[in-house]
Amino acid sequence: IVTKLPSMTLRRYDQVRQKRGTGIARALDGRCLACHVSLPAMFYQKLTRGEAFEQCPSCGRVLYFKIVPPPSA
C-alpha cells in the first residue's frame, strides 16, 4: 500500500506519527476521532467522497473515512 501513496502524504504521515504516536485518524460524524475537533463541513464532505487524503486542521493526523454498515437485527 505504501508504494501507492503519494510521497508527500507518506512524509506528512511519518512526521505526525513521530510527534503524536499515530499519524492517522478516523473521521466520523464531522469530527476527528483522535482530537475530537469538529471539521469544516466542506472538508468533511471531501473525506466522505474519498476525493483525497486530508490532514486534521487541529492535530495534523491524516484522516480517513470509512462507512460502517448498521448492525443487522
Backbone as XML, in Angstrom:
<?xml version="1.0"?>
<chain id="A" units="angstrom">
  <residue number="1" name="ILE">
    <atom name="N" x="0.833" y="-1.198" z="0.000"/>
    <atom name="CA" x="0.000" y="0.000" z="0.000"/>
    <atom name="C" x="0.869" y="1.251" z="0.000"/>
  </residue>
  <residue number="2" name="VAL">
    <atom name="N" x="1.965" y="1.202" z="0.737"/>
    <atom name="CA" x="2.838" y="2.373" z="0.860"/>
    <atom name="C" x="3.362" y="2.820" z="-0.498"/>
  </residue>
  <residue number="3" name="THR">
    <atom name="N" x="3.646" y="1.886" z="-1.372"/>
    <atom name="CA" x="4.180" y="2.252" z="-2.683"/>
    <atom name="C" x="3.158" y="2.997" z="-3.537"/>
  </residue>
  <residue number="4" name="LYS">
    <atom name="N" x="1.871" y="2.847" z="-3.219"/>
    <atom name="CA" x="0.827" y="3.509" z="-3.996"/>
    <atom name="C" x="0.510" y="4.916" z="-3.479"/>
  </residue>
  <residue number="5" name="LEU">
    <atom name="N" x="0.987" y="5.251" z="-2.277"/>
    <atom name="CA" x="0.712" y="6.572" z="-1.699"/>
    <atom name="C" x="1.611" y="7.638" z="-2.316"/>
  </residue>
  <residue number="6" name="PRO">
    <atom name="N" x="1.059" y="8.840" z="-2.472"/>
    <atom name="CA" x="1.919" y="9.940" z="-2.903"/>
    <atom name="C" x="3.002" y="10.177" z="-1.840"/>
  </residue>
  <residue number="7" name="SER">
    <atom name="N" x="4.204" y="10.499" z="-2.265"/>
    <atom name="CA" x="5.317" y="10.664" z="-1.324"/>
    <atom name="C" x="5.048" y="11.773" z="-0.300"/>
  </residue>
  <residue number="8" name="MET">
    <atom name="N" x="4.347" y="12.822" z="-0.691"/>
    <atom name="CA" x="4.033" y="13.922" z="0.235"/>
    <atom name="C" x="3.127" y="13.423" z="1.359"/>
  </residue>
  <residue number="9" name="THR">
    <atom name="N" x="2.146" y="12.610" z="1.041"/>
    <atom name="CA" x="1.244" y="12.059" z="2.052"/>
    <atom name="C" x="2.009" y="11.174" z="3.024"/>
  </residue>
  <residue number="10" name="LEU">
    <atom name="N" x="2.891" y="10.369" z="2.514"/>
    <atom name="CA" x="3.692" y="9.491" z="3.363"/>
    <atom name="C" x="4.604" y="10.292" z="4.283"/>
  </residue>
  <residue number="11" name="ARG">
    <atom name="N" x="5.204" y="11.355" z="3.771"/>
    <atom name="CA" x="6.054" y="12.212" z="4.606"/>
    <atom name="C" x="5.252" y="12.881" z="5.716"/>
  </residue>
  <residue number="12" name="ARG">
    <atom name="N" x="4.057" y="13.389" z="5.368"/>
    <atom name="CA" x="3.200" y="14.019" z="6.384"/>
    <atom name="C" x="2.840" y="13.013" z="7.464"/>
  </residue>
  <residue number="13" name="TYR">
    <atom name="N" x="2.474" y="11.806" z="7.052"/>
    <atom name="CA" x="2.123" y="10.744" z="7.993"/>
    <atom name="C" x="3.286" y="10.464" z="8.946"/>
  </residue>
  <residue number="14" name="ASP">
    <atom name="N" x="4.484" y="10.293" z="8.407"/>
    <atom name="CA" x="5.653" y="9.985" z="9.233"/>
    <atom name="C" x="5.969" y="11.104" z="10.220"/>
  </residue>
  <residue number="15" name="GLN">
    <atom name="N" x="5.860" y="12.344" z="9.782"/>
    <atom name="CA" x="6.137" y="13.473" z="10.672"/>
    <atom name="C" x="5.160" y="13.507" z="11.848"/>
  </residue>
  <residue number="16" name="VAL">
    <atom name="N" x="3.889" y="13.344" z="11.570"/>
    <atom name="CA" x="2.882" y="13.389" z="12.628"/>
    <atom name="C" x="3.005" y="12.171" z="13.533"/>
  </residue>
  <residue number="17" name="ARG">
    <atom name="N" x="3.280" y="11.011" z="12.955"/>
    <atom name="CA" x="3.423" y="9.780" z="13.742"/>
    <atom name="C" x="4.554" y="9.914" z="14.753"/>
  </residue>
  <residue number="18" name="GLN">
    <atom name="N" x="5.660" y="10.492" z="14.336"/>
    <atom name="CA" x="6.787" y="10.680" z="15.251"/>
    <atom name="C" x="6.441" y="11.643" z="16.385"/>
  </residue>
  <residue number="19" name="LYS">
    <atom name="N" x="5.634" y="12.656" z="16.076"/>
    <atom name="CA" x="5.295" y="13.673" z="17.068"/>
    <atom name="C" x="4.173" y="13.216" z="18.006"/>
  </residue>
  <residue number="20" name="ARG">
    <atom name="N" x="3.149" y="12.527" z="17.470"/>
    <atom name="CA" x="1.945" y="12.229" z="18.244"/>
    <atom name="C" x="1.723" y="10.746" z="18.536"/>
  </residue>
  <residue number="21" name="GLY">
    <atom name="N" x="2.568" y="9.874" z="18.025"/>
    <atom name="CA" x="2.422" y="8.447" z="18.292"/>
    <atom name="C" x="1.640" y="7.699" z="17.229"/>
  </residue>
  <residue number="22" name="THR">
    <atom name="N" x="0.723" y="8.369" z="16.598"/>
    <atom name="CA" x="-0.018" y="7.794" z="15.474"/>
    <atom name="C" x="-0.231" y="8.905" z="14.447"/>
  </residue>
  <residue number="23" name="GLY">
    <atom name="N" x="-0.140" y="8.550" z="13.186"/>
    <atom name="CA" x="-0.232" y="9.559" z="12.143"/>
    <atom name="C" x="-1.528" y="9.536" z="11.372"/>
  </residue>
  <residue number="24" name="ILE">
    <atom name="N" x="-2.456" y="8.692" z="11.800"/>
    <atom name="CA" x="-3.715" y="8.557" z="11.068"/>
    <atom name="C" x="-4.871" y="8.532" z="12.061"/>
  </residue>
  <residue number="25" name="ALA">
    <atom name="N" x="-6.007" y="9.041" z="11.638"/>
    <atom name="CA" x="-7.192" y="9.061" z="12.493"/>
    <atom name="C" x="-8.438" y="8.922" z="11.628"/>
  </residue>
  <residue number="26" name="ARG">
    <atom name="N" x="-9.453" y="8.371" z="12.217"/>
    <atom name="CA" x="-10.732" y="8.219" z="11.512"/>
    <atom name="C" x="-11.571" y="9.477" z="11.706"/>
  </residue>
  <residue number="27" name="ALA">
    <atom name="N" x="-12.285" y="9.842" z="10.668"/>
    <atom name="CA" x="-13.237" y="10.951" z="10.730"/>
    <atom name="C" x="-14.639" y="10.351" z="10.749"/>
  </residue>
  <residue number="28" name="LEU">
    <atom name="N" x="-15.444" y="10.796" z="11.694"/>
    <atom name="CA" x="-16.798" y="10.272" z="11.833"/>
    <atom name="C" x="-17.707" y="11.370" z="12.357"/>
  </residue>
  <residue number="29" name="ASP">
    <atom name="N" x="-18.889" y="11.484" z="11.776"/>
    <atom name="CA" x="-19.877" y="12.486" z="12.189"/>
    <atom name="C" x="-19.302" y="13.898" z="12.222"/>
  </residue>
  <residue number="30" name="GLY">
    <atom name="N" x="-18.439" y="14.201" z="11.253"/>
    <atom name="CA" x="-17.892" y="15.549" z="11.144"/>
    <atom name="C" x="-16.804" y="15.872" z="12.135"/>
  </residue>
  <residue number="31" name="ARG">
    <atom name="N" x="-16.225" y="14.858" z="12.769"/>
    <atom name="CA" x="-15.187" y="15.072" z="13.774"/>
    <atom name="C" x="-13.967" y="14.194" z="13.515"/>
  </residue>
  <residue number="32" name="CYS">
    <atom name="N" x="-12.828" y="14.676" z="13.976"/>
    <atom name="CA" x="-11.611" y="13.861" z="14.007"/>
    <atom name="C" x="-11.700" y="13.053" z="15.299"/>
  </residue>
  <residue number="33" name="LEU">
    <atom name="N" x="-11.635" y="11.727" z="15.207"/>
    <atom name="CA" x="-11.773" y="10.895" z="16.397"/>
    <atom name="C" x="-10.512" y="10.864" z="17.254"/>
  </residue>
  <residue number="34" name="ALA">
    <atom name="N" x="-9.412" y="11.417" z="16.780"/>
    <atom name="CA" x="-8.194" y="11.470" z="17.591"/>
    <atom name="C" x="-8.218" y="12.666" z="18.541"/>
  </residue>
  <residue number="35" name="CYS">
    <atom name="N" x="-8.581" y="13.835" z="18.032"/>
    <atom name="CA" x="-8.562" y="15.046" z="18.870"/>
    <atom name="C" x="-9.963" y="15.592" z="19.151"/>
  </residue>
  <residue number="36" name="HIS">
    <atom name="N" x="-10.985" y="14.990" z="18.538"/>
    <atom name="CA" x="-12.392" y="15.326" z="18.778"/>
    <atom name="C" x="-12.788" y="16.737" z="18.345"/>
  </residue>
  <residue number="37" name="VAL">
    <atom name="N" x="-12.061" y="17.287" z="17.404"/>
    <atom name="CA" x="-12.369" y="18.614" z="16.885"/>
    <atom name="C" x="-13.351" y="18.481" z="15.731"/>
  </residue>
  <residue number="38" name="SER">
    <atom name="N" x="-14.330" y="19.386" z="15.677"/>
    <atom name="CA" x="-15.266" y="19.417" z="14.559"/>
    <atom name="C" x="-14.548" y="19.882" z="13.300"/>
  </residue>
  <residue number="39" name="LEU">
    <atom name="N" x="-14.805" y="19.182" z="12.213"/>
    <atom name="CA" x="-14.177" y="19.514" z="10.935"/>
    <atom name="C" x="-15.104" y="20.423" z="10.137"/>
  </residue>
  <residue number="40" name="PRO">
    <atom name="N" x="-14.552" y="21.323" z="9.336"/>
    <atom name="CA" x="-15.392" y="22.151" z="8.466"/>
    <atom name="C" x="-16.236" y="21.267" z="7.543"/>
  </residue>
  <residue number="41" name="ALA">
    <atom name="N" x="-17.448" y="21.692" z="7.271"/>
    <atom name="CA" x="-18.408" y="20.885" z="6.508"/>
    <atom name="C" x="-17.881" y="20.471" z="5.131"/>
  </residue>
  <residue number="42" name="MET">
    <atom name="N" x="-17.349" y="21.404" z="4.365"/>
    <atom name="CA" x="-16.854" y="21.072" z="3.019"/>
    <atom name="C" x="-15.643" y="20.138" z="3.100"/>
  </residue>
  <residue number="43" name="PHE">
    <atom name="N" x="-14.816" y="20.330" z="4.083"/>
    <atom name="CA" x="-13.657" y="19.479" z="4.326"/>
    <atom name="C" x="-14.114" y="18.043" z="4.580"/>
  </residue>
  <residue number="44" name="TYR">
    <atom name="N" x="-15.112" y="17.893" z="5.448"/>
    <atom name="CA" x="-15.641" y="16.571" z="5.787"/>
    <atom name="C" x="-16.298" y="15.908" z="4.576"/>
  </residue>
  <residue number="45" name="GLN">
    <atom name="N" x="-16.989" y="16.690" z="3.760"/>
    <atom name="CA" x="-17.619" y="16.147" z="2.558"/>
    <atom name="C" x="-16.581" y="15.579" z="1.598"/>
  </residue>
  <residue number="46" name="LYS">
    <atom name="N" x="-15.445" y="16.251" z="1.452"/>
    <atom name="CA" x="-14.367" y="15.728" z="0.601"/>
    <atom name="C" x="-13.890" y="14.376" z="1.114"/>
  </residue>
  <residue number="47" name="LEU">
    <atom name="N" x="-13.789" y="14.244" z="2.425"/>
    <atom name="CA" x="-13.366" y="12.968" z="3.009"/>
    <atom name="C" x="-14.382" y="11.873" z="2.721"/>
  </residue>
  <residue number="48" name="THR">
    <atom name="N" x="-15.665" y="12.181" z="2.876"/>
    <atom name="CA" x="-16.694" y="11.162" z="2.688"/>
    <atom name="C" x="-16.778" y="10.704" z="1.237"/>
  </residue>
  <residue number="49" name="ARG">
    <atom name="N" x="-16.427" y="11.581" z="0.310"/>
    <atom name="CA" x="-16.438" y="11.207" z="-1.107"/>
    <atom name="C" x="-15.160" y="10.498" z="-1.523"/>
  </residue>
  <residue number="50" name="GLY">
    <atom name="N" x="-14.159" y="10.484" z="-0.651"/>
    <atom name="CA" x="-12.901" y="9.812" z="-0.964"/>
    <atom name="C" x="-12.087" y="10.516" z="-2.027"/>
  </residue>
  <residue number="51" name="GLU">
    <atom name="N" x="-12.229" y="11.824" z="-2.123"/>
    <atom name="CA" x="-11.528" y="12.584" z="-3.161"/>
    <atom name="C" x="-10.041" y="12.726" z="-2.886"/>
  </residue>
  <residue number="52" name="ALA">
    <atom name="N" x="-9.661" y="12.779" z="-1.615"/>
    <atom name="CA" x="-8.249" y="12.988" z="-1.287"/>
    <atom name="C" x="-7.998" y="12.667" z="0.172"/>
  </residue>
  <residue number="53" name="PHE">
    <atom name="N" x="-6.734" y="12.460" z="0.489"/>
    <atom name="CA" x="-6.334" y="12.374" z="1.884"/>
    <atom name="C" x="-6.205" y="13.796" z="2.400"/>
  </residue>
  <residue number="54" name="GLU">
    <atom name="N" x="-6.702" y="14.042" z="3.575"/>
    <atom name="CA" x="-6.606" y="15.362" z="4.186"/>
    <atom name="C" x="-6.031" y="15.222" z="5.579"/>
  </residue>
  <residue number="55" name="GLN">
    <atom name="N" x="-5.441" y="16.299" z="6.077"/>
    <atom name="CA" x="-4.936" y="16.328" z="7.433"/>
    <atom name="C" x="-5.906" y="17.079" z="8.318"/>
  </residue>
  <residue number="56" name="CYS">
    <atom name="N" x="-6.058" y="16.611" z="9.559"/>
    <atom name="CA" x="-6.888" y="17.309" z="10.522"/>
    <atom name="C" x="-6.285" y="18.689" z="10.758"/>
  </residue>
  <residue number="57" name="PRO">
    <atom name="N" x="-7.095" y="19.741" z="10.693"/>
    <atom name="CA" x="-6.553" y="21.082" z="10.899"/>
    <atom name="C" x="-6.079" y="21.314" z="12.335"/>
  </residue>
  <residue number="58" name="SER">
    <atom name="N" x="-6.494" y="20.478" z="13.263"/>
    <atom name="CA" x="-6.099" y="20.657" z="14.657"/>
    <atom name="C" x="-4.872" y="19.824" z="15.031"/>
  </residue>
  <residue number="59" name="CYS">
    <atom name="N" x="-4.945" y="18.506" z="14.849"/>
    <atom name="CA" x="-3.852" y="17.633" z="15.308"/>
    <atom name="C" x="-2.883" y="17.236" z="14.202"/>
  </residue>
  <residue number="60" name="GLY">
    <atom name="N" x="-3.252" y="17.450" z="12.943"/>
    <atom name="CA" x="-2.356" y="17.174" z="11.828"/>
    <atom name="C" x="-2.356" y="15.736" z="11.336"/>
  </residue>
  <residue number="61" name="ARG">
    <atom name="N" x="-3.131" y="14.867" z="11.980"/>
    <atom name="CA" x="-3.162" y="13.468" z="11.537"/>
    <atom name="C" x="-3.841" y="13.353" z="10.173"/>
  </residue>
  <residue number="62" name="VAL">
    <atom name="N" x="-3.405" y="12.379" z="9.386"/>
    <atom name="CA" x="-4.035" y="12.108" z="8.096"/>
    <atom name="C" x="-5.379" y="11.441" z="8.406"/>
  </residue>
  <residue number="63" name="LEU">
    <atom name="N" x="-6.441" y="11.972" z="7.853"/>
    <atom name="CA" x="-7.785" y="11.481" z="8.146"/>
    <atom name="C" x="-8.272" y="10.510" z="7.083"/>
  </residue>
  <residue number="64" name="TYR">
    <atom name="N" x="-9.076" y="9.554" z="7.525"/>
    <atom name="CA" x="-9.756" y="8.666" z="6.593"/>
    <atom name="C" x="-11.205" y="8.536" z="7.033"/>
  </residue>
  <residue number="65" name="PHE">
    <atom name="N" x="-12.042" y="8.187" z="6.094"/>
    <atom name="CA" x="-13.463" y="7.995" z="6.356"/>
    <atom name="C" x="-13.834" y="6.592" z="5.923"/>
  </residue>
  <residue number="66" name="LYS">
    <atom name="N" x="-14.536" y="5.890" z="6.778"/>
    <atom name="CA" x="-14.957" y="4.518" z="6.487"/>
    <atom name="C" x="-16.431" y="4.383" z="6.807"/>
  </residue>
  <residue number="67" name="ILE">
    <atom name="N" x="-17.204" y="3.892" z="5.841"/>
    <atom name="CA" x="-18.623" y="3.668" z="6.055"/>
    <atom name="C" x="-18.792" y="2.371" z="6.830"/>
  </residue>
  <residue number="68" name="VAL">
    <atom name="N" x="-19.494" y="2.455" z="7.943"/>
    <atom name="CA" x="-19.758" y="1.276" z="8.763"/>
    <atom name="C" x="-21.251" y="0.965" z="8.624"/>
  </residue>
  <residue number="69" name="PRO">
    <atom name="N" x="-21.580" y="-0.212" z="8.095"/>
    <atom name="CA" x="-22.993" y="-0.564" z="7.945"/>
    <atom name="C" x="-23.636" y="-0.746" z="9.321"/>
  </residue>
  <residue number="70" name="PRO">
    <atom name="N" x="-24.924" y="-0.417" z="9.435"/>
    <atom name="CA" x="-25.600" y="-0.616" z="10.713"/>
    <atom name="C" x="-25.685" y="-2.103" z="11.049"/>
  </residue>
  <residue number="71" name="PRO">
    <atom name="N" x="-25.689" y="-2.444" z="12.329"/>
    <atom name="CA" x="-25.780" y="-3.866" z="12.702"/>
    <atom name="C" x="-27.108" y="-4.453" z="12.241"/>
  </residue>
  <residue number="72" name="SER">
    <atom name="N" x="-27.049" y="-5.691" z="11.768"/>
    <atom name="CA" x="-28.281" y="-6.337" z="11.316"/>
    <atom name="C" x="-29.047" y="-6.867" z="12.521"/>
  </residue>
  <residue number="73" name="ALA">
    <atom name="N" x="-30.347" y="-6.891" z="12.404"/>
    <atom name="CA" x="-31.193" y="-7.315" z="13.524"/>
    <atom name="C" x="-31.293" y="-8.801" z="13.643"/>
  </residue>
</chain>
